[in-house]
Amino acid sequence: MNTVYKIAKNTGVLLIAQIISYLISFIYILYLSRYLGPSQFGQLSTAIAFTGFFQIFTDFGLQWLLVREIARDKARAAAYLYNAGLVKAVLAVITLILIYSVINIMGYGGKLYLLYT
């Protein structure tokens, strides 16, 4: 019965956390859209979607690999996290360079300043 209780408790906590996350995101987007206006909010949404597309390249499945390997050998968790962090940092820098290059190739380079004004 202890295992069933742990599973139910963990599932409930995750469910509540997800609901709170959705509510905060909803309120944040409502506020941000009213503050920025249609044009600037559209630009921000496009930038978020564009960078979200490239976010795939920063992970390459390392998250799932970490979960599996740490579940197998918890004693080596620190080494796994350190190594995965280094790989993700390198991939993040490469991805930022790729994003910058694609933005300039597409001709959006001059419009980046609009998000900060």
N, C-alpha and C positions, 0 to 999 in steps of 0.2 A: 504493500500500500504506500510505502514511502516513495517509491519511484514514480508512481502515478501522481502523487501529490506534488513532487518536484516538477514533473512535466507540466501539470496544470498551472502551477504557480509561474513557471518560466514563460509559458505561453501567454498567460494573462498579463504579465509584466510587458512582454513584447507587444502585445495588442494595445495596451494602454499607451506605451511609448509611441507607437506608430500613429495612433489617433491624435495624440498631442502634437506630434510632428506635422501631421496634415493640417491641423487647426492653426498652428503658428505660421505655416507656409501660406495658408489661405489669407490670414490677416495681413501678413507681410506683403503679399502681392496686391491685395486691395489698397493698402496704404501707398505702396510704391507707385501703382498705376495712377492714383489720384494726384500724387505729388509730382510725378514726372510729366504727365500728360500723354496723349496718344502717340505722338511722334517719338519722343525720347524713350518711352516705355517700349515701343516697337523696336527701336534700335537696341535697347538693352536685352530684350527677349531674343532678338536675332543673335546677338553676341553670346548669350548664355547657351542657346541651342548649338551654335557653331562650335564653341569650346567644348560643349558636352559631347559632340561627335568625336572630337579628338581625345577625349578622356579615356576612351577605350585603349589607346596606345600607352597610357601610363600604368596600366594594370597587367594586361596580357595574362590574366588568370592567376596571378600571384596570390590573390586573396584566398582562392579555393585551395591552392597548393599549400599555403600556410596553415589553413584549418586542418587539412588532412595530415600534414607532417607533424604538427604540434599535437594532434590527437594521438598519433602513434608514439611519439617520444617527447613527453613534456619536459624532460630534463634538458633538452636542447632547444627549448623555446626561445631563449634569449638570443642564441646564435641565429636561429631562423629569422627572427624579427629584425635583427641587425642587418643581416644580408639582404633580406627583402626590402628593407628601408633604403639601403644603398642602391639597389637595382631600381627601385621606384623613383628615387631622386634623379638618377641618371636619365631614366625614361621621361621624367617630367621636364627636364631641361631640353632634351631632344624634341619633345612634343611642343614645348613653347617656341622653339626655333621653327618647327614645322608650321605651327599656327601663324607665326609672324610672316613666314614666307608665303603661305597661301593667301593671307590677307592682302599682302602687297601685290601678289600676282593677280588677284581678283579686282584690284583697284580700290579697295576699301581703306587703304592705309591713311589717307588724309581725313577720313571721317572718324577716326578713333578719338579725337579730341572732343567731339560732341558729347560724349558720355560724361565728361568732367566739367562741363560748363553749366 
